[in-house]
Amino acid sequence: MKKTIYLVRHCSATGQEPGALLTDAGEEQARQLAEFFQDKGITHIISSPFTRAIKSIEPAADNLGLGIEIEDRLAERVLSTANLPDWMERLKESFQDLDMKLSGGESGMEATERGMAALASAADRTVLVTHGNLLGLMLKKIDGSYGYEEWKNFSNPDVYQVEIEGAEFQANRIWE
């Protein structure tokens, strides 16, 4: 049975902490997402527990009359709990070496596995709202051509349509 899942990167936010809110621009982006999903036949909405992810999809959930299920497996990946002045370089390395694990952090492989488990268990026509790093890792698993450079080019928000048939996954960016 074929199913369609929508992977969404959250809208523009005021910061990276779990409780960061959307910026004014992010709130407008959330309204645009609501319009975007209006005619897609969405049956479920599942979000990272981070406030910026929930707030990104709330207007769509309201318009569609759907609740938002919280899924910890969609939370942003923690690269490290240490202060990393060179975090961008370390993140780039982590896309190349999925087993690399920094102090207090999660390897790319660990994050990918939890994200893909959430994706695989989603029902047809589900929206999954997550974060850029995890989204990038999930897309890399689906299509090995994705990586750090593609992550750098994500927008806030961003939307990918994933078609799943059996063990086959295909992802396409559909946000403009």
HELIX and SHEET records of a PDB file:
HELIX    1   1 ASP A   24  PHE A   37  1                                  14    
HELIX    2   2 THR A   51  LEU A   64  1                                  14    
HELIX    3   3 ASP A   72  LEU A   74  5                                   3    
HELIX    4   4 TRP A   87  GLN A   96  1                                  10    
HELIX    5   5 GLY A  108  SER A  121  1                                  14    
HELIX    6   6 GLY A  132  ILE A  142  1                                  11    
HELIX    7   7 TYR A  148  LYS A  152  1                                   5    
SHEET    1   A 6 GLU A  69  ILE A  70  0                                        
SHEET    2   A 6 HIS A  44  SER A  47  1                                        
SHEET    3   A 6 THR A 126  THR A 130  1                                        
SHEET    4   A 6 LYS A   2  ARG A   9  1                                        
SHEET    5   A 6 ASP A 158  GLU A 165 -1                                        
SHEET    6   A 6 GLU A 168  ARG A 173 -1                                        
END                                                                             
